[in-house]
Amino acid sequence: MILGVDPGARRVGLAVADEATRWARPLEVIDAAAADPVARIVEVAAGMSVTQVVVGRPVTLSGGIGPAVAVQQRFVADLEAALDEAGLGTVVCEHDERLTSVIAEQGMRAGRLKPKRRRELRDARAAQVMLQGYLDAQR
């Protein structure tokens, strides 16, 4: 399994894709105030036999480094260390997450989801969009 992670200060979205079908689907949203996102990701990775984690990289629309990159880089380093410590042998890489939240929001609006439900799902859907973009780029 491949796990997609859309890190944020308040919420972290997760999506998953089967290596055979290479089709991403939303998994869950971690409330960073209620749980340690890195610990939860390690738990999910162990439980689902994840071989690769793709973390969204916040770049600007022009492709430059965004202001959130320093925070994201610390998150990636912490995640890599925790996965190594757990002995999972999981590979971590990064992929552009530009406009993933916008695309996720548009899809949910088109599906006529109510605003409250869209807020609940937005980060997992953004992780799905980012992960699917990564998978499509690998073909």
C-alpha positions in Angstrom: 0.0 0.0 0.0 1.0 3.6 -0.6 0.0 6.3 1.9 -0.5 9.9 0.9 -0.1 12.6 3.6 -1.3 16.2 3.3 0.3 17.8 6.4 -1.2 20.9 7.9 -0.8 22.8 11.2 -4.3 21.8 12.5 -5.2 18.7 10.4 -3.3 16.1 8.5 -5.1 14.3 5.7 -4.4 10.7 4.8 -5.2 8.8 1.6 -4.2 5.3 0.5 -3.6 3.5 -2.8 -3.2 -0.1 -3.6 0.0 -0.7 -5.5 -1.7 -2.9 -8.1 -4.6 -0.6 -9.0 -2.7 2.6 -8.3 -6.0 4.4 -7.5 -6.0 6.7 -4.5 -8.9 7.1 -2.0 -9.3 9.2 1.1 -8.6 7.5 4.3 -8.9 9.8 7.3 -8.2 13.2 8.8 -6.0 13.5 11.9 -6.7 16.3 14.3 -3.2 17.5 15.3 -4.5 19.0 18.5 -6.0 15.7 19.6 -3.4 13.2 18.4 0.3 13.1 17.3 0.1 12.9 13.5 3.5 11.2 13.2 2.5 8.5 15.7 -0.8 7.9 13.9 0.8 7.7 10.5 3.2 5.1 11.8 0.3 3.2 13.3 -1.6 3.3 9.9 1.6 2.3 8.0 2.1 -0.7 10.3 -1.5 -1.8 10.2 -1.9 -1.5 6.4 1.6 -2.8 5.4 2.5 0.5 3.8 5.7 0.4 1.7 5.8 4.0 0.7 4.6 7.3 2.2 4.2 10.3 -0.1 4.1 13.6 1.7 2.7 16.8 0.1 5.3 19.5 -0.5 3.9 23.0 -0.3 5.2 24.9 -3.2 4.0 28.2 -4.6 1.9 28.5 -7.8 5.1 29.4 -9.7 6.8 26.2 -8.4 9.0 28.0 -5.9 9.5 27.1 -2.3 6.6 28.1 -0.2 6.8 29.6 3.4 5.4 26.3 4.9 8.3 24.2 3.5 10.5 24.5 6.6 7.7 23.1 8.8 7.0 20.4 6.3 10.6 19.4 6.2 10.7 19.0 10.0 7.5 16.9 9.7 9.1 14.7 7.0 12.3 14.3 9.1 10.3 13.3 12.2 8.2 10.9 10.1 11.2 9.2 8.6 12.8 8.8 12.0 9.6 7.4 13.5 9.2 4.9 10.6 12.8 3.8 10.9 12.4 3.4 14.7 9.4 1.2 14.1 11.4 -0.9 11.7 8.9 -0.7 8.9 11.3 -0.2 6.0 8.9 2.4 4.6 10.2 4.8 2.0 9.2 8.5 2.3 9.1 10.8 -0.7 7.5 14.2 -1.4 5.2 15.4 -4.1 3.8 18.8 -5.1 0.6 19.6 -3.3 -0.2 22.7 -5.3 -4.0 23.4 -5.5 -4.9 20.0 -4.0 -7.3 21.6 -1.5 -9.0 23.7 -4.2 -9.4 20.6 -6.4 -10.7 18.6 -3.5 -13.2 21.3 -2.6 -14.4 21.6 -6.2 -15.0 17.9 -6.3 -17.0 17.9 -3.1 -19.1 20.8 -4.2 -19.8 19.1 -7.5 -20.9 16.1 -5.4 -23.2 18.4 -3.5 -21.7 17.7 -0.1 -22.9 20.0 2.7 -20.4 22.6 4.0 -19.9 20.8 7.3 -19.2 17.5 5.6 -16.8 19.2 3.2 -14.8 20.7 6.1 -14.6 17.2 7.7 -13.3 15.6 4.5 -11.3 18.3 2.9 -7.8 17.3 4.1 -8.3 13.6 3.3 -9.6 14.5 -0.1 -6.6 16.8 -0.7 -4.3 13.9 0.3 -6.2 11.8 -2.3 -5.7 14.4 -5.0 -2.0 14.7 -4.2 -1.4 11.0 -4.0 -3.3 10.4 -7.3 -1.1 13.1 -8.9 2.0 11.3 -7.7 0.8 7.9 -9.0 -0.2 9.4 -12.4 3.3 11.0 -12.7 4.9 7.6 -12.1 3.2 5.9 -15.1 
